Amino acid sequence: MCGIAGYVGKTQQAGPLILDSLAKMEYRGYDSTGMAVMEGGEIRVAKAPGRLSVLENMTRGGSTLPGTCGIGHTRWATHGVPSAVNAHPHTNADNTVAIVMNGIIENYIPLKEQLIKHGYTFESETDTEVLCKLIDYYYEMGERKHAVRAIRKVMHRVEGSYAMAVIFANRPDTIYCARKDCPLIVGNANGASYCASDVTALLKYTRDVYYLDNQAVTRMTPDGIEFFNYDGEPLDMKPTTVEWDAQAAEKGGYEHFMLKEIYEQPQTVRETLSPRLKDGNVVIEELGMDDDELRSVKKIYIVACGSAYHVGMTGKYVIEGIARIPVEVDLASEFRYRDPILEEDSLLILVSQSGETADTLAALRLAKERGVRTLGIVNVVGSSVAREADNVMYTWAGPEIAVATTKAYSCQLIAIYLLAMRFGIARGKVSAQQQAEMVQALKSLPDQIGILLEAHDTIQRFANRYVAAKDIFFIGRGEDYAISMEGSLKLKEISYIHSEAYAAGELKHGTISLIEEGTLVAAVSTQVDLYEKIISNMEQVKSRGAFVLAITNVGNTEIEKVADYIIHIPVTYKYFANSLAIIPLQLFSYYIAVARGCDVDKPRNLAKSVTVE
């Protein structure tokens, strides 16, 4: 969702740097932009609806707003339509306070009513303007001397989730930041301080960053950063060194970030696997559980959103199949509200690329309140899930810029396979021979993914046939149903074609009424023991006029009798097939979206990291 960027230094102009940082976060989704820069005790603001290029042209690359201290924002509309008035930054009446904010203030209406009684007026429809004027109210009460105190008082009054950066005209070399449940990262290097809502915006300037604690406040100056807790007490925070290659956040010659990230999967899968496969054994040191503790786990809950939820669906089949532990999978947005019964000796696994997903974090906190052990599978070191979970297993995917996840999803699958094996071995459910077979299969996956990527031309030609499609359906059984869900999501989110995934056995319970002449049905068939079942389902849709695309293993000759077009994937261990089946589905979605002229990296109405409910 929205992006925050801030810079305070001694020599470098803030405007161009803020624009550069915001550009690194365009993938997060936004519909308006703006920035505020201080010079000579005066705050000057520029903002506009539309893409960041509009703001760049308006400010001539930031040069029309001179000054070495400023904040910027890309806004994704929540309260109020996209417009210059509703765009951030927001200021008080005399432009002596400016603020940018991510998140939602849930009680902004009663706060606004109270401020109106105190003589404040409002121009926008946003909750952020209310926050700005509430800060102004408390700052004025403190005779404009106590900025941290004013921000803390506001934090005690507001309800919701937020991350904010604030500047005051009478403090020309200082930026104040605060957060509750929304991510915010700060750093200091070479006589300058920086803040951003995503670490990719800071990599060009510093690798040593601080992930701001929940309900914490910072005071940033060129010389350093001070940290305070909710009650104003100083905090001693240690920086995290970000190992990501800054070039990994660039396109590197690819037309889109999504295509680049699809092609990075052999490397990222290998990097996620390698540290955990040692001498033929599965070693997950960060799991923090010995064999006795692994054997004591009676149930596993997997909680996630979007594509990560589909990883969880695969995880259910894989963990139950390999380790024989019962698994429940929940959408994080539904988990809390069903008042879940969390059994003793259970483990809750949270899957999130960003580690900042609001609903996933809420599920984590509920589990901890109820005494359930938690494990995060995340991609961002130092993120909220990583810091709050009892243990964390990182997916070494590197920065993922495209909104539609590809490489992070694939690395999450690898983490699930490894966990299933580790549990299965500890519980005596995996023989030495099975372990050797699975380890060898895992080691082969990166090269097998590479083989599938080499067939991109064939997939592109097929995709071009369905550029004008209105409906596409995906079917599968068992694990193949889980991968069908992810294939369908990829297609709909970047091409805007209506797409649905169904458990193939459910076709005759209503879904088959949607099949008509020429409808494309993609059937995933990688589970040998289910070949005959899925072939029967394919015949059912084909007899009603569907064109059937099959994704299946090399050697499955029976499917040739019914499928109209076949994409073969290499043979692997039966529980690992999703890592291969997803590759042609990712490419298929990508090429259709490109042919339709869609903004592949930044699909409409979507955001990379959903940090509010």
N, C-alpha and C positions, 0 to 999 in steps of 0.2 A: 504494500500500500504506500502511502505518502512517504516522501523522502525529506530528510533534514540535512543541511550542511551548514557549517559555520567555521570561520577562520578569524583569528586575532594574531597579529604579528607586528613587527616593527618597520619593515621596509616593503614587503610585497603587497600589491594591491589585492583587496579582498574580492572584488567583483569577478574578475576572470577565474580565480581559484574556486569560488563558490559555484560558478557555472560549470566548471570542469567536474567538480565533485557531484553536482546534481546529475550531470550526464552519465556518470557511472551508475546511477540509481534509476535511470529511466525505465528499466525493466520492471520496476516495482508497480507500475501502473499509476497514471495521474491524468488530470484534465486541465490543470492550470498551474502557473508557476509565478514565483516572485522572489525578491530579495530586498534586504534593508542593509545599508552600509552607513557607518558613522564617519564624519569628518568635521573637525573643529567643534565638537559638541553638538552637532546637528545630525539627525537621522533622516536619511533620504530613502524613499521606497519606490520600487518599480515592480509592477505585477500585471499579469494578463492571462486570459484563458488560452488554452491550446498548448501546443508543444513547446519544449524548451527553446527551440529555435526562434520563437516569437520574442521571448525575453532577451535572447542574445542579440537579435536585431534591434530591439527597442533600446538596449543599453550599449550598443556597439561593442559587444563582447565584454561588457561590464565596465568599460572605460568612462561612461557618463556618470557612474556612481563612484567617485574616488574615495579612498579611505582604506585603512588597514585593519578594520574590524567590521565584520558583517555576518549576517545569517541569511540562508536561503531555503526555499521549499518547493517541492512538487506536490500538489494537492490532488487527492482522489475524493471527489465530492461525497459528503455524508449529510451535512446540514447546509442546505442551500445549493442551487444549481451552479455549475461552473461559470464563473464570471470574474471580472476584474475586482469587483467589490468583495466577493466572497473569497477570493484568493488570498493566500498568506504572503507576506507578513501582515498582521494586524497591529494597529497602534492605538494609543490613547488619543485624546482630543488634541493635545498640543505636540504630538509626535515626539514625546520624550521617552516613551517606552514602546518597544516593538517585540513581537513574539511570533515564532513559528511553532506549530504543534502537530504531532501525529496522534491519532486516537479519537476517543469520544468522551465528552463530559456529560454524564447521564443526568445530572441535576442542574443543567445550565439554565433551564427556564425559571425556576424559583430564584436562582442567583441573579439572573438578569432583572427580574422584577424588583429585587431588593436594591440593585444598583441604580435602577431608574428612580427609585424613591430618594436616592442620594444625589440625584441630579445628572446621572450619566445618560447619554443618548447613544443609540446604536445605528450603524449604517448597514451592516451585513446581516445575513440570516444564520451566521455560524456560531458554534459554541466557543470557538477560539477567541473571538472578539470579547466574549464575556470573560474568558480567562484573563485576557490582557487587561481589561479594565478592573477586574478584581485585584490583580497584581498592583495596578496603579493606585487603587484605593488604599491598600495596605502600605504601599511605599510612601504615599503622601502622609499617612498616619505616623509613619516613622521619620517624618521630615526629610525624606529622600536620602537617608543615611544607611539604611539597613536592607540591602537588596536580598540577601539570603533569608533574612527573617521574613520579609514580605512574601517570598516564594513559598517558604515553609508554611506560613499561615494559610495561603491559598491551597496548598496540598492537603491541609487538614479540613478544608471546607468542601473541596470538590469530590465528586464520586465518579468513578469510571476508570478508564485506562488511557495513559497519555505518555508522550515524551515531548519535552519542550526545550527551546533555546530562546533566551531573552537577552535583550540589550537595553541599557539605560543611557540616555544622552549625557548625564553627568558622570558617567563612568566609561570614558571613551576607549579604554584599552581592556575591556572585560566582557566576557560572555558568560552567562549563567545558564546551566542546564539542570533538568530534573526529569525523573521518569517514574512511572508506575505501570508495570506490566508491558509497556511498549519498549522495544530495544533502543538504546542510545550508546554510542561508543565515542570515547574521547582519546586524544593523544597529544603529546608535546614533543617537538623536535626542532633543532636548529633555530631557536628563538621564536617559535610560533606554536600556537595551540590550535587544535582542530576538533570538530565534533561532527558526527554523521549518524544516520540511522542504519547504515550498513557498512561493514568493514571494507568492502571493495572501494568505497569512496575515499578511504584513507591510505590505501596501500602505496600510492604514488608519493606520499609525504612522510609516512612513518610506518614501521612494522611493529613498534611497541605501543600497544593500545590498552585502554582500560574499558572493560565492559561495565558500565555504570550499574551499581547495585540497585535493586528495587527500592523505591521510595528514598532515593538519595539525591543530593544536590551537589553541583560542582560550581566552583568559581575558576574560570579559565583566563589567564593572562599570557602574554608572550613568554614570560619567564617560567610558567609552571601551572599546575592544576591542584586545587584544594578540593577535598571531598568531605561532605557532611551527611550525617544520617537524618532521618525524619525529624529528630528532636534537636538538630543543630550541632550535635557533637561531632568532632573531627573523626574521619575514617582514615585508616592506614590501608591503602589499596596497592596491590602489586600489579605491574603490567603483564600482559600476555603478548608473547612474540608471535606474530602471524607468519606462518611459513609459506603461505600461498605465493606463487609466482605472480607478480603484477601483470605479466604478459598474458596470464591465463584469463584475465578479465577483458582481454581485447579479442577482436574477431579473428585475427591472424590470417587474413586472406579469404575467409569463408564469407559467403553472402549473408548469412545470418548466424547469430550465436547458437540458435537451436541446432543447425546443421553441424557446426563446429563441435558442440557438446555431444551430439550423436556419435560423431567420429572419435571422440575422446574416450569412449566407453571401454575399448580394450585396455587402455592404459589405466583408467581409474578403477576398473574391476581388478586389475592385477595389483594395483597399489593397496586396495582394500583387503585383498586376499593375503598378499605376501607376508606381512608381519605376523599373521595368525596361523600360518602353516609352517611348522618346524619339524624336520626329520619325520615327516609322515604323520605328525600329530596336529590336532587342533588346539592352539594355545590362545586363550583370550584373557590376558592378564588383567585388563581393565574391568572384566566382569566382577572381580572381587569376590568370587564364590568358589570354595573348594568342592571336592566331589561329594562330601557329606551334605553340604548345603544344597548342591544341585539335586541330589537325591531326595531332599526333604521338600522340594517344591511340588505341591499337589495340583496346582492349577496356574495357568498363565493367561493374563488379559493383555490384549494388544489394542492400543487406542491411538487413533490417528485421523487425519483428514485428507480428502482428495486422493492423489496418487499414493500417498503413504498409507492410506487405508487399504488400497488394493494390495500393497505389500503385505499388510496385515492379513488380508484374505488368503494370499498365497502362504503366509506364515502358518496359518491354521492347518492347512493340509500338510505342510512340510514338517512342522514340529510334532503334530499328532502322528504322522506317518513314521518319522524317524525315531523320536524320543518317547512316543506313547504317553504324552502328557495332554490332558484336555485343555483346549484353548478357546477362549471367547474373544471375538473381535468386535470392537465398538467404534462408531463414529464419535470423535471427541466432542462434537457439538451436541450429541445426545446422551453421552455417558453420565454426566452429573444429574441430568434431569429425570433419569429413570431410577434415581436413588439406588445405585447398584449394590448388590450383596457381595461384598469382597471377602472371600474365604481366608481363613488362616493359612499360613504357609503357602501363600500365593505370590506371584511376581507380576507386576504391571510393567509392560514394555511400551514406551512412547516413541513413535517414529515421526520424525520431523526434519526436513531438510534444513530449515533456518534455525530450529531450536527456539523460535519465538512465537509460534502459532498460539493464539490466545486460548482457544478451546482446549488444545493439548496441554498447555500449561495449567489450566484450571483442573483438568483431570488429574494431572500429576499432583497438584496440591491437595486435592480431595483424597487421593490414595495415601499420601503421607499423613494426613490428618487421621486416617483410619488404621495407620500402622502397617501398611502394605509396602513391601520393598519395591523400589522403582529402578528401572533401567532405561536410559535414553539412548536411542539410535539417532544421532544427529550428524550434520555435516559441518557445523560452524563451531569452532573451538571457542569456549568461553560464553556461549549463548545461554539463555535463561534455563532451558531444559538441561543443558550440560552442567550448569552450576547447581541446580536444585535437585536433580535426580540423585539417588544414592550412588549410582554408578553410571558411566557413560561409555558407549561404544561408538567411536567416530567412523564415519564413512569418508574415506579420503578422496572425495570427488573433486575437490578444489572449488573455486567460485563457479556457481551456476547462474548465468545471467538471464537466459530465456525464461519467460514466465512458465511455459510448459516444461515440466521436469523430464529429463531423459537420463543423464548420467547419474544423478543423485538417486533416482529411482532404482537403477540397476545396482548401484552400490548398496542400497538398503536391502535388496534381495540377497546379496552376498552375505550381509551381516546376519540375516535370518537363517540362511543355510548353515553358517558357521555355528550359530547358537543352537540350532536343532541338533547338529552333530555333537557339539560339546555336551549337551544334556543327554543325548542318546548313549554316548560313550560312557559317561559317568554312571548312568543308570543300568548299564549292561544290556542295552537294547541294540547295540551295534557291534557286530563281530569284527574281528581283526581284518577279515577279508572285505567285509562291507566298507570298513573305514578306508582301507587302501583304495578300493574302487571309487569311493566318493572323493577322496583327496585328489586322485588322478583326474577325475572328471572336473573338479574345480580348477585345477591347474590348466586344463585344456580350454576352459571357457573363453579367456581373452582371445586366443587365436581363432576359436570358432566364431566369435562375434565379428572378428576381422574378416573372416570368409563371407559372412552374410553382408557386411558393408560393401564388399566388392561387387555384389549383385545389385547395386543401387539403380543402375540404368534400367534393368528389367522392371523393377518396382516403379520407377518413375513413369515408364511407358504405360504400365497398367493404371497408375493413378490418374494419368491424363484422360483416361476414358470416362472417369467419374467426376469430372470437375463440376458438372451441372447436376449432380445427384441431389435429391431432396431428403432422402432417408437412406441410411445404411445401418444394417444390423449385424451384431457380433454374437456368436453363440459358442458355447463350450461346456464341458463337463469337468467337475473336479477342479484341479488347478487351472485347467484351460478356461473355465468360467472366470476365474480371478484375472487371468491375463486378458480375456475378452473385455472385462470391465475397464482395464487400463487402456486397451486399444481404442475403445469407444470414446473414453474421456479425451484422449489425445486428439482424436479427429474432431470432436465437437468444439473443443476449446480453441483450436487455432484455425479451423476452416469454416466454422459456423454452420456446418451441415448437421441436420438433426441425426443423432446416432444413439442407439441403445444397445446394451448388452444383456443377454438373457441366458439363464441356465438352460441348456438345450432341451433338457427333459421337461421344461415348462412350456414349450412351444404350443402344445395343444390345450393349454389352460388359458387361452385368450390371445397370446401374442401372435399366433400364426394368422390371425385376421388382418394383420397389417401388411402381410406379404402380397405383392401384386406383380404383374408382369414387369420384368426388368429390374426389380429391386435387388440390390447387391446384399448378399449375406456372406459375411466372413466367418468361416468355421475353423476354430482352432482345435487341432487333434494331435496331441503329443503323448497322451497316456495310452500305452499299448492295450491295456485291459479294457479300454473304453472305445476302441476303434469301431467296433460293430455298432455300438449305441449311437455314436455321433454320425456315422454313415447313414443310419436310419433317419436321423433328424435332418440331415442334408437332403435326403430323398424327399422328405415331407415338404420342405420349402421349395425345392426344385420343381416338384410336381405342380406347384402353384405359381410358377413363372419366375422364380428367383434365379439370379445368376450367382453361382456359388464359388467363392474364393476359399481355398483351403490352405491353411498353414499347418504343415505336418512334418513328421520325421522322414529323413531319407530312408527308403526301403518300404514305405507304406504304400504298396501297389494297389491295395483294394480301393483306396480312396479315389484313384484315377477313374474308376468306373462311374463316379457320380459328380465329382467336382468339375467345374468349367475351367478353372485356372488354379494352378498349384504352386505354392512357394515352399520349397523344402528347407528344413533346418537340419544341421548335423545332429547325430544321435549323441545324447548325453545321459547321465544318471537320471532316472525318471523324475526325481523331485527337483531337478535343476533346469528343466526345460523352459520355464518361463523366461530365464535370462536370455534365451535364444529366440523364442517366439516373439518377444517384444520388439526386436530389432526391425524386422520388416514392417511391423505395424507402426512404429515410429516414423520410418521413412515414408510409408504410404500416406500418413497424415500430413507430414511435412510437404511432400510434393503436391498433394491436392491443394493445400493452403496456398502455396506459392503460385500455383497455376490460377487460382481464384483471385490473386492479387491481395491477399490478406496480410496484415502486419504480423508476421509469424512470431517475432520475439515479444511483441507487446499486444496480445489479442485484446479486443475491446472488453471493457467492464471487468477485467481480471487483474489481479495483483499477485506478485510473487510471494509475498509474506503477509498473511492475514492476521494482523495483530490486534484486532478487535473482534468481538463476537458478531 
